[in-house]
């Protein structure tokens, strides 16, 4: 079969279905993952705090980037955990290692987000003290 036949032509209905699958995946993570609940509560708190502090556009961009990075890392972590559970339902040290590494990526994203938040909010919160 030629490469051109393998390549699918653009289809709006396929694109819409694709977005549907993506939103279904997001809903699964939000609905089933406790850590995502923690991240979402933190997100709501930060958005409220940012609104009270009157963040600039640049500061909002940095906060949005940090929030997005954490939520994306948690989503990837969940995906990796589900896939590892599928291919290795019994305990295997490499399966555990893969899960630990994915969780480590979430920790990195969270630490970076905390640093960004501290750099932005600390000077503003000093005025309130």
N, C-alpha and C positions, 0 to 999 in steps of 0.2 A: 504494500500500500504506500502511496506517495505521501510525502510530508504535507502537501496541500490538502489531501483528503482527511488527514488526521486533524488538521486545524479546523476548528469550528468557526462558522461565520457568526457575526454578531447577532444576538437575539435579545430583544428587550425582555421577553418573558423569562429567558434563562438568567438574565441579569437580576431581575426582580426576585426570582427564586433564590439566587445566590445571596442576595441581601437578607432574604427571609431566613436562610440557614445561619447566616452570621448573627442575626438578632436572636435566633433561637439559642445559639451557643452562648451569647452574652446573658440571656435570661437564665440558662442553666447555671452559669457561674454565680449570678446574683442570687438565685433562689436556693442553691444547694451549698455554697461555700461560706463557712463561718468567717474566714479571714477576709473575704470580700465584703462581708457586712461591716467588719471593723474598718476597712479602708473607706467604705462609703460613708459611715458615720463621721470619720475623720475629715472626709471631703466636705461634708455639709458644715461641720464646725469651722473649717478653714475658709469656706466661702462666706459664711456669716461674719467671721472675724475680719476677713478682707474687706467686706462691705462696710463694717464699722470703722475700719482704719483708713478708708478712702485710698486704696491702692491705685497707683498709676497704671497706665496701659502696659508698660513694660513689666511692672511687677505682676500684674494679672497674667501676662503671657508666661512668665517664669513659673508662677504657681500652677497654671493650667498644664504646662509641660511636666512639672513634677507630679501632679496628680495623675495625668495620663500615663506617665512612665510607671507609676506604682500599679495602677489598675491593669495596664497591659502586662506587666511582669506577673501579677497574680493570675491573670487569665492564661498566660503561657504556662505557668507553673501547674495550674489545674489541668490543662490539656496534657501536659507531660505525665502527670500523676495518673490520669485516666488511661492514657495509652500504655504506660508501664503496667498498670493493673490488668489490662487486657492481655498483653503478651506474656506476662509473668504473674499469674494469679497466686502461685506459691511463692514463699519468700526466696529471694535470691539476692546475694550481696550486691551484685551490679544493679539490680532494680532499685534497691535501697539507695545506692550511690547516686543513681540518676535523679531520684526524687530529692535527695539532699542537695544536689547541685542546683536543681531548679528552684528549690526553696531559698538557697543562697542568693540567687539572682534577685528574688523579691526583697531580701534583706538589703542588698546593695541599693536597689531602687528606693527603698524606704529611708535609708541613711542619707542618700543624696537629697531626697525630698525634705527631710528634716533640716539638713544644712541650708537648703534654699529657703525654707520657711523661716529658719532662725535669722538668716541674713536680712530677710525682708521685714519680718515682724518685730524683731528685738528693738531696733531703733524707734519704731512707732509705739511699742508698748512701754518704753521707758518714759514717755510723756505722761502716761496714765498713772505712773507710780509716784 
